[in-house]
Amino acid sequence: MVTNITNLGRSGLSDWLLQRVSAVILALYTLFIVGFLLLSPGLDYAAWSGLFSATWMRIFSLLAFISLAAHAWVGLWTVTTDYLKSTGVRVAVQLIIILAIFVFLVWGIIVLWGA
């Protein structure tokens, strides 16, 4: 078993479960957005804005953003752990990935819940 401070979960099983749950959430969100786009032929800014002004949609989107961040981190942690053998390089790449995921997550939250 790999134990590393950069591992998101406590074990491989928890990472596996997190990856699967986040994938289901992302799939549901994608299906909902695609369905909304297909069923709204006269889609304009007012309809799109109305959808995202609803609290339930903001919460659903926030859940999707968090799922995307967690899914990306577990996947990229696995790839970097498997293929980057040099500890220094691996930790540097993982720190860059963490920073990028954090910036995109905060940016998404600001866009979603901002003024």
C-alpha positions as CSV (number, residue, x, y, z in Angstrom):
1,M,0.0,0.0,0.0
2,V,1.3,3.4,-0.9
3,T,1.1,6.0,1.9
4,N,2.0,9.5,1.0
5,I,1.1,12.9,2.4
6,T,-0.1,13.9,-1.0
7,N,-2.7,11.1,-1.2
8,L,-6.2,12.6,-0.9
9,G,-7.8,9.6,0.8
10,R,-6.6,7.5,3.7
11,S,-6.2,4.4,1.5
12,G,-6.5,3.1,-2.0
13,L,-10.0,2.0,-1.3
14,S,-11.1,5.5,-0.3
15,D,-9.4,7.0,-3.3
16,W,-11.2,4.4,-5.5
17,L,-14.5,5.2,-3.9
18,L,-14.0,8.9,-4.2
19,Q,-13.1,8.5,-7.9
20,R,-16.3,6.5,-8.6
21,V,-18.6,8.8,-6.6
22,S,-17.2,11.9,-8.2
23,A,-17.5,10.3,-11.6
24,V,-21.2,9.6,-11.0
25,I,-21.8,13.2,-9.9
26,L,-20.0,14.6,-12.9
27,A,-21.9,12.3,-15.2
28,L,-25.3,13.4,-13.7
29,Y,-24.3,17.0,-14.0
30,T,-23.2,16.6,-17.6
31,L,-26.4,14.8,-18.6
32,F,-28.4,17.5,-16.9
33,I,-26.6,20.3,-18.7
34,V,-26.8,18.5,-22.1
35,G,-30.5,17.7,-21.5
36,F,-31.2,21.3,-20.6
37,L,-29.4,22.6,-23.8
38,L,-31.2,20.1,-26.0
39,L,-34.6,20.8,-24.5
40,S,-34.2,24.6,-24.7
41,P,-34.1,25.5,-28.4
42,G,-34.7,29.2,-27.8
43,L,-32.0,29.4,-25.1
44,D,-31.1,33.0,-24.3
45,Y,-29.2,34.8,-21.5
46,A,-32.3,35.1,-19.4
47,A,-33.1,31.4,-19.4
48,W,-29.4,30.5,-18.7
49,S,-29.2,33.1,-16.0
50,G,-32.5,31.9,-14.5
51,L,-31.2,28.4,-14.3
52,F,-28.0,29.3,-12.5
53,S,-29.7,31.8,-10.2
54,A,-31.7,29.0,-8.6
55,T,-30.1,27.9,-5.3
56,W,-30.5,24.1,-6.1
57,M,-28.6,24.6,-9.4
58,R,-25.8,26.6,-7.6
59,I,-25.5,23.8,-5.0
60,F,-25.5,21.1,-7.8
61,S,-22.8,23.1,-9.7
62,L,-20.8,23.5,-6.5
63,L,-21.0,19.8,-5.9
64,A,-19.9,19.2,-9.5
65,F,-16.9,21.6,-9.1
66,I,-15.8,19.9,-5.9
67,S,-16.2,16.5,-7.6
68,L,-14.2,17.7,-10.5
69,A,-11.4,18.9,-8.2
70,A,-11.3,15.6,-6.2
71,H,-11.6,13.5,-9.3
72,A,-8.7,15.3,-11.0
73,W,-6.5,15.2,-7.9
74,V,-7.0,11.4,-7.4
75,G,-6.3,10.7,-11.0
76,L,-3.3,13.0,-11.4
77,W,-1.9,11.8,-8.0
78,T,-2.1,8.3,-9.3
79,V,-0.4,9.1,-12.6
80,T,2.4,11.1,-11.0
81,T,3.0,8.5,-8.4
82,D,3.2,5.8,-11.0
83,Y,5.3,7.5,-13.6
84,L,7.4,10.1,-11.9
85,K,10.0,8.2,-9.9
86,S,12.1,11.1,-8.8
87,T,10.7,12.3,-5.4
88,G,11.7,15.9,-6.0
89,V,10.2,16.1,-9.5
90,R,7.0,14.2,-8.4
91,V,6.4,16.5,-5.4
92,A,7.0,19.6,-7.5
93,V,4.6,18.5,-10.2
94,Q,2.0,17.5,-7.5
95,L,2.3,21.0,-5.9
96,I,1.8,22.6,-9.2
97,I,-1.3,20.4,-9.8
98,I,-2.6,21.2,-6.3
99,L,-2.2,24.9,-6.9
100,A,-3.9,24.7,-10.3
101,I,-6.8,22.7,-9.0
102,F,-7.2,25.1,-6.0
103,V,-7.2,28.2,-8.3
104,F,-9.7,26.7,-10.7
105,L,-12.0,25.6,-7.8
106,V,-11.9,29.0,-6.1
107,W,-12.4,30.7,-9.5
108,G,-15.4,28.5,-10.2
109,I,-16.9,29.3,-6.7
110,I,-16.4,33.0,-7.3
111,V,-18.1,32.8,-10.7
112,L,-21.0,30.7,-9.3
113,W,-21.7,32.6,-6.1
114,G,-20.1,36.0,-6.9
115,A,-22.0,39.2,-7.5
